[in-house]
Amino acid sequence: MATGILKVKGVDVVDANGERVILRGAGLGGWLNMENFITGYPGHESRHRAAMLTVLGKEKYDFFFDRWLGYFFTEADAKYFASLGLNCIRIPFNYRHLEDDMNPRVLKEEGFKHLDRVIDLCAKEGIYTILDMHTLPGGQSPGWHSDNPTAYSAFWDYKDHQDRTVWLWEQISARYKGNAWIAGYNPINEPCDSEYTRLPAYYKRLEKAIRLVDPDHILWLDGNSFAKEFKGFDEVLPNCVYSIHDYSRMGFPTGEKWESTERQKKILLAQYEEKCAWQKSVGAPIWNGEFGPVYANPKYEPEAERTNELRSDLLGEQLKIYDREQIPWTIWLYKDIGLQGMVHTSPDSAWNKLLQGFLEKKKRLQLDSWGKYPNEEAEIVMNPLFDWIRKVSPTAEFQYPPIYTLQKHVSRAVLETFLADSLQMEFAELFRGKSEEELDELARSFHFDNCLQRGPLNKVLSEHATIVGS
């Protein structure tokens, strides 16, 4: 059983006895905060759900999504996760489960149904949970993962978005205060504040408001610009851990191939050190809230097996760094349809079979940013546009956020937003006329018993789950 609510002591997380607790696990992405590459739809969750509601009607829509949420994480998932020696699941959620934009500051009790269920399932298996608001009112970043169908992060310019977020965290913390199996709250996923001053100030406001309701739980605070920098941070807040997201492009199809050279190992270490330089300079605790490669599909890559061996080796090299640093981590992610998850749906599942043609189209049109493959058709269209923008606007290369290239900005707007969301109805039409029995079978594709485990990935994670605590 848990020995009291976790808290920060120096640079460590400790239990009520003062014993260090090293949290290591994964993010339950794509569940209460859906993402396109995780389950297969194009574009953004709110647009996806609207299209599904149009096609299915309210009764079948509610039936399908309740079944899907139920099957996605069950007791079997919790038991498997714990069997690997992992002890923490970060649970991303979309604020829309708990509050409606057209009915603000009215808590939706039904939105807690599956969140409460999974928190309890994890607790029974000795797994801590971190509650992560992945999508905020107005959008805290221009990313698809903040369910933001624009390039504009309105959260930072509208006080009401910020006030509603404070209010919602007050409600959440009131509900879960005293729960020792909740390791704390991750109030903003991957914020993007182009002015570099509003985020630190907002964290101070949010910390104060939450502490009035729940004085005990840890706050896990992401750095700015997708959890990659801490420029403008001038104070270490009490009982807070500061989070980086330490992805390496060498783990993705469009990145440099990982070959385990000494030069590449130095790059991995240098990018980690750069991201957490502020924490080390002020003595603040560090959490790596997201990291991990994607995995090659043998259907598209003849050398997929070798590529995946190399990416597992890349992951192992990153985990060695985190072992030496003795930091907590949660890899991205636990379950999906086959790109990155520790567990994934079967290619022979009803879900994957139904979506196969559409997934091929998404890949060809480069509609998903995550795991994007090079494609000549898209490049023939997009490259002249990139060149033209460079010609007419030399400053276009230097727009915020700094990790976005010009290509990323334009692809995000044209392919991943406009084109992707224009295909929402085409995706939803795949479900038209489905009976409840057929919808249940589709949703059940995500049940642990029907999924496959990514053995090499899970073996590496298990090997590093408790190494620094042994």
Stockholm file with secondary structure:
# STOCKHOLM 1.0

chainA/1-470         MATGILKVKGVDVVDANGERVILRGAGLGGWLNMENFITGYPGHESRHRAAMLTVLGKEKYDFFFDRWLGYFFTEADAKYFASLGLNCIRIPFNYRHLEDDMNPRVLKEEGFKHLDRVIDLCAKEGIYTILDMHTLPGGQSPGWHSDNPTAYSAFWDYKDHQDRTVWLWEQISARYKGNAWIAGYNPINEPCDSEYTRLPAYYKRLEKAIRLVDPDHILWLDGNSFAKEFKGFDEVLPNCVYSIHDYSRMGFPTGEKWESTERQKKILLAQYEEKCAWQKSVGAPIWNGEFGPVYANPKYEPEAERTNELRSDLLGEQLKIYDREQIPWTIWLYKDIGLQGMVHTSPDSAWNKLLQGFLEKKKRLQLDSWGKYPNEEAEIVMNPLFDWIRKVSPTAEFQYPPIYTLQKHVSRAVLETFLADSLQMEFAELFRGKSEEELDELARSFHFDNCLQRGPLNKVLSEHATIVGS
#=GR chainA/1-470 SS CCCSCCEEETTEEECTTSCBCCCEEEECTTSBSCCHHHHCCCSCHHHHHHHHHHHHHHHHHHHHHHHHHHHHSCHHHHHHHHHTTCCEEEEEEEGGGTCBTTBTTCCCGGGGHHHHHHHHHHHHTTCEEEEEEEECTTCSSSSGGGTCSSSCCGGGGCHHHHHHHHHHHHHHHHHHTTCTTEEEEECSSSCCCTTSSHHHHHHHHHHHHHHHHCSSSCEEEECHHHHTBCTTCCCCCTTEEEEEECCCGGGSTTSCCCCCCHHHHHHHHHHHHHHTHHHHHHTCCEEEEECCCCCCCTTTCTTHHHHHHHHHHHHHHHHHHHHHHTCCEEESCSEESSSSCSEEECTTSHHHHHHHHHHHHHHHHTCCSTTCCCCHHHHHHHHHHHHHHHHHCGGGGGCSSTTCCHHHHHHHHIIIIIIHHHTHHHHHGGGTTCCHHHHHHHHHTTSGGGEEECHHHHHHHHHHHSGGGC
#=GC SS_cons         CCCSCCEEETTEEECTTSCBCCCEEEECTTSBSCCHHHHCCCSCHHHHHHHHHHHHHHHHHHHHHHHHHHHHSCHHHHHHHHHTTCCEEEEEEEGGGTCBTTBTTCCCGGGGHHHHHHHHHHHHTTCEEEEEEEECTTCSSSSGGGTCSSSCCGGGGCHHHHHHHHHHHHHHHHHHTTCTTEEEEECSSSCCCTTSSHHHHHHHHHHHHHHHHCSSSCEEEECHHHHTBCTTCCCCCTTEEEEEECCCGGGSTTSCCCCCCHHHHHHHHHHHHHHTHHHHHHTCCEEEEECCCCCCCTTTCTTHHHHHHHHHHHHHHHHHHHHHHTCCEEESCSEESSSSCSEEECTTSHHHHHHHHHHHHHHHHTCCSTTCCCCHHHHHHHHHHHHHHHHHCGGGGGCSSTTCCHHHHHHHHIIIIIIHHHTHHHHHGGGTTCCHHHHHHHHHTTSGGGEEECHHHHHHHHHHHSGGGC
//
